[in-house]
Amino acid sequence: ISDKEVCGMEVRVSKAEFSKILALFSKVVGRGCVWYLGYVGVEAVNDRIRLRGTDRNVYLRVEVPAGVSVEGGEFFVELKELLKLVKASKEKELRMHLDEGWLVVQAGNVKSRLKAEIGEFPFPEFPQAVYTGTLPAEVLLEGIQKVGFAASKEDRWALNCMLVDGKGEYANLVASDGHRLALVRKAVPFNQTIKINRNSFPVLEKLLTKSDVVKIGKSEDFTFLADSGGRWEMAIRTHEARYPDYEAVVPTDIKTKVKLRIEDLRAFVGSAGDGESLIFHIENGEVKMLLVNGEDTKAEAEIKATIEGEPMTIGFNPKFIKAFTDIHKEGTVDLLLADPEFQALFKLSDDYLYVVAPLKLK
């Protein structure tokens, strides 16, 4: 792109809309370790401003509606400085144009200038995307909101993602950190298997609320997601390791079944404070919950429940149970147990499973 192609750019844009999109980019841009990853690419064409940025793990492109008086090719500015200028404005509309290597941002009678990099610039190109399927945006959004909390926080591990596993007539959306696993099943036709890195969740969750249908694709190194209307596009780097067999950890030989009110469970783990172990004593038609530190009992409660099968005592990390009740706050859940030393299944329905590894109790 020559300087001549970009120097005449003139646009008008909503301050509120532009500020929201730039704030979204701030969740990606600047996370890399080299200086130019703190920049965003800006281009004006038709009735849009096109923005792109990356940290080399998440590549993001978004279009912002704008009044474009003069189109211009791509240039680059520091996101942090541009966002600062935009947020400081008290006006509803901003005017922007290029002036001899400077981006001029005008709000009312106030003009601010930001250095623009025009022409050659060492910015990573967006990976070549190939799209081979679609999913309703609400399906991916529900997956992030209902299972994303269980994804591993380890950056260099196969489990730091949400798996979308197409089974033909339905898709399983799965997340796990090796100690717990959350699965939601959606009745939508899908035949692919993709992984969506958890680093992209905060951005993707915002974008999905503005979309109806999302195009899906993948390459050897990336998962591609894009709004079917062309308003945004993401390339998300994926870990090369194969996702473990998540279906194998779901217990099947159930010996004890307990139907609990989620409100009772939530009230106890939410108000009892921190503890090392959450222990369930299940016997004689009663469930007694204990929150324990070492050999000291910090809190206890008896809750109403419907019990079938053998008596059993089993313990969990309280944080894993609290995370579940923070998302699912009411209704009932079936606690299905095979053995005190084997994974337990918290089952809301055939379409939502939460598997938790037990603690070894003394």
Secondary structure, DSSP 8 states (H G I E B T S, - for coil): --HHHHTT-EEEEEHHHHHHHHHHHTTTTT-SSSGGGGEEEEEEETTEEEEEEE-SSEEEEEEEE-EEEE-EEEEEEEHHHHHHHHHH--SSEEEEEEETTEEEEEETTEEEEEE-EES-----------EEEEEEHHHHHHHHHHHGGGS---TTSTTSEEEEEE-BS-EEEEEE-SSEEEEEEE---B--EEEEEGGGHHHHHHHHTT-SEEEEEE-SSEEEEEETTSSEEEEEE--SS----GGGGS--S--EEEEEEHHHHHHHHHHS---SEEEEEEETTEEEEEEEETTEEEEEEEE-EEEEE--EEEEE-HHHHHHHHHH--SSEEEEEES-TTS-EEEEEETTEEEEE--B---
